[in-house]
Amino acid sequence: MKRKLTILFLFLTGVTYGQSFEGTLTYKTDFEVAEKMVKMGMTKEKLIASMKQEGTYSDTTKISYKQGNYYSIQNSKPKSWTIYKADSGKIYTMQDGESKDICTVLDATIDLESKMTGKMPIVMKLDTTILNNNSTCYIVSVKWKSGTYDYYYDPTKLTVKPSLFEKHTYDGWAEFLKISNSLPFKIVKTTKGIKTVTMTLVSIKTETINEKIFTIPNLIPDKNLNIIKTANREYMRIKKVNKTK
């Protein structure tokens, strides 16, 4: 009997830790403006007002994960969403409104600052632990010259296989997951001398994610959209679908 119970325990443990989280995480977002910017007259209120006018302000982000792919949607106006495809290592960003026919394609295998400077970010697991939403969280800090991302995680929850995201160099995501093996409970993004954005996990929903949400529309290259080129980003036209009667 003891042998059977031991085998059952090991099996259940293997299921828990061998599979990657599939479901949707909801984060609340807050902003803080650097003191340097405040002295220049850019307060938090002014920053938010400017972002709302541009249609880039959002205080809630929902991210759905399935086998290395993710679908992220913000409550911005107009609506904006991104899709990461693990097979291509690309992040596709689309939106409603005037630019609904444009898709931004970002190569997540490239760290842009490293491409420009030749230096990869410094990745460290900090000794500090904190209590966050009744979870003991550790911190992985990814530091570039331009700023820092601090990822807070609980190694016993939201576990994932790092190999599923091995192409996702952008934002230090792959390096973070190699250490954490878990999705973050909080992300603090600091752009040196400008602002700090904090995303805090408020909801976890384990569910089966429909593959259709990761569908990318037919995209057409457009030189006019890419007069100013960057190493990891391309703007493409979304091909219109002819509706049949």
Solvent accessible surface area in square Angstrom, and as a share of the most:
residue,aa,sasa,rsa
1,M,168,0.75
2,K,173,0.73
3,R,186,0.68
4,K,145,0.62
5,L,103,0.51
6,T,74,0.43
7,I,95,0.48
8,L,93,0.46
9,F,136,0.56
10,L,111,0.55
11,F,127,0.53
12,L,96,0.48
13,T,48,0.28
14,G,42,0.40
15,V,59,0.34
16,T,82,0.48
17,Y,119,0.45
18,G,35,0.33
19,Q,113,0.50
20,S,17,0.11
21,F,26,0.11
22,E,46,0.21
23,G,0,0.00
24,T,19,0.11
25,L,0,0.00
26,T,17,0.10
27,Y,1,0.00
28,K,101,0.43
29,T,24,0.14
30,D,71,0.37
31,F,12,0.05
32,E,98,0.44
33,V,21,0.12
34,A,26,0.20
35,E,122,0.55
36,K,130,0.55
37,M,44,0.19
38,V,70,0.40
39,K,158,0.67
40,M,138,0.61
41,G,34,0.33
42,M,61,0.27
43,T,45,0.26
44,K,59,0.25
45,E,124,0.56
46,K,116,0.49
47,L,28,0.14
48,I,32,0.16
49,A,59,0.45
50,S,40,0.26
51,M,25,0.11
52,K,120,0.51
53,Q,165,0.73
54,E,121,0.54
55,G,14,0.14
56,T,74,0.43
57,Y,46,0.18
58,S,8,0.05
59,D,47,0.24
60,T,21,0.12
61,T,7,0.04
62,K,101,0.43
63,I,20,0.10
64,S,12,0.08
65,Y,8,0.03
66,K,28,0.12
67,Q,111,0.49
68,G,2,0.02
69,N,25,0.13
70,Y,27,0.10
71,Y,45,0.17
72,S,16,0.11
73,I,45,0.23
74,Q,71,0.31
75,N,81,0.42
76,S,7,0.05
77,K,177,0.75
78,P,60,0.38
79,K,88,0.37
80,S,24,0.16
81,W,49,0.17
82,T,32,0.19
83,I,4,0.02
84,Y,1,0.00
85,K,46,0.20
86,A,22,0.17
87,D,108,0.56
88,S,47,0.31
89,G,0,0.00
90,K,62,0.26
91,I,16,0.08
92,Y,27,0.10
93,T,35,0.20
94,M,9,0.04
95,Q,38,0.17
96,D,58,0.30
97,G,37,0.35
98,E,179,0.80
99,S,47,0.30
100,K,141,0.60
101,D,47,0.25
102,I,34,0.17
103,C,0,0.00
104,T,22,0.13
105,V,14,0.08
106,L,12,0.06
107,D,32,0.16
108,A,0,0.00
109,T,58,0.34
110,I,37,0.19
111,D,11,0.06
112,L,53,0.27
113,E,39,0.17
114,S,11,0.07
115,K,129,0.55
116,M,148,0.66
117,T,71,0.41
118,G,69,0.66
119,K,153,0.65
120,M,117,0.52
121,P,18,0.12
122,I,106,0.54
123,V,43,0.25
124,M,87,0.39
125,K,106,0.45
126,L,58,0.29
127,D,147,0.76
128,T,75,0.44
129,T,63,0.36
130,I,56,0.28
131,L,134,0.66
132,N,18,0.09
133,N,88,0.45
134,N,141,0.72
135,S,3,0.02
136,T,73,0.42
137,C,0,0.00
138,Y,71,0.27
139,I,11,0.05
140,V,0,0.00
141,S,8,0.05
142,V,0,0.00
143,K,96,0.41
144,W,31,0.11
145,K,165,0.70
146,S,64,0.41
147,G,9,0.08
148,T,30,0.18
149,Y,41,0.15
150,D,33,0.17
151,Y,4,0.02
152,Y,30,0.11
153,Y,4,0.02
154,D,9,0.05
155,P,54,0.34
156,T,84,0.49
157,K,86,0.37
158,L,16,0.08
159,T,21,0.12
160,V,10,0.06
161,K,95,0.40
162,P,35,0.22
163,S,72,0.47
164,L,44,0.22
165,F,3,0.01
166,E,115,0.51
167,K,85,0.36
168,H,6,0.03
169,T,35,0.20
170,Y,59,0.23
171,D,36,0.19
172,G,3,0.03
173,W,19,0.07
174,A,7,0.06
175,E,64,0.29
176,F,0,0.00
177,L,0,0.00
178,K,119,0.50
179,I,65,0.33
180,S,3,0.02
181,N,68,0.35
182,S,0,0.00
183,L,0,0.00
184,P,1,0.01
185,F,7,0.03
186,K,38,0.16
187,I,13,0.06
188,V,27,0.16
189,K,54,0.23
190,T,50,0.29
191,T,56,0.32
192,K,127,0.54
193,G,27,0.26
194,I,81,0.41
195,K,53,0.23
196,T,34,0.20
197,V,22,0.13
198,T,34,0.20
199,M,19,0.09
200,T,40,0.23
201,L,5,0.02
202,V,83,0.48
203,S,51,0.33
204,I,82,0.42
205,K,118,0.50
206,T,107,0.62
207,E,58,0.26
208,T,119,0.69
209,I,11,0.05
210,N,89,0.46
211,E,106,0.47
212,K,158,0.67
213,I,58,0.29
214,F,3,0.01
215,T,93,0.54
216,I,42,0.21
217,P,45,0.28
218,N,101,0.52
219,L,42,0.21
220,I,81,0.41
221,P,96,0.60
222,D,29,0.15
223,K,184,0.78
224,N,120,0.62
225,L,43,0.22
226,N,18,0.09
227,I,143,0.72
228,I,150,0.76
229,K,167,0.71
230,T,66,0.38
231,A,55,0.43
232,N,5,0.02
233,R,83,0.30
234,E,72,0.32
235,Y,77,0.29
236,M,27,0.12
237,R,78,0.29
238,I,34,0.17
239,K,108,0.46
240,K,170,0.72
241,V,123,0.71
242,N,137,0.70
243,K,193,0.82
244,T,130,0.75
245,K,253,1.07
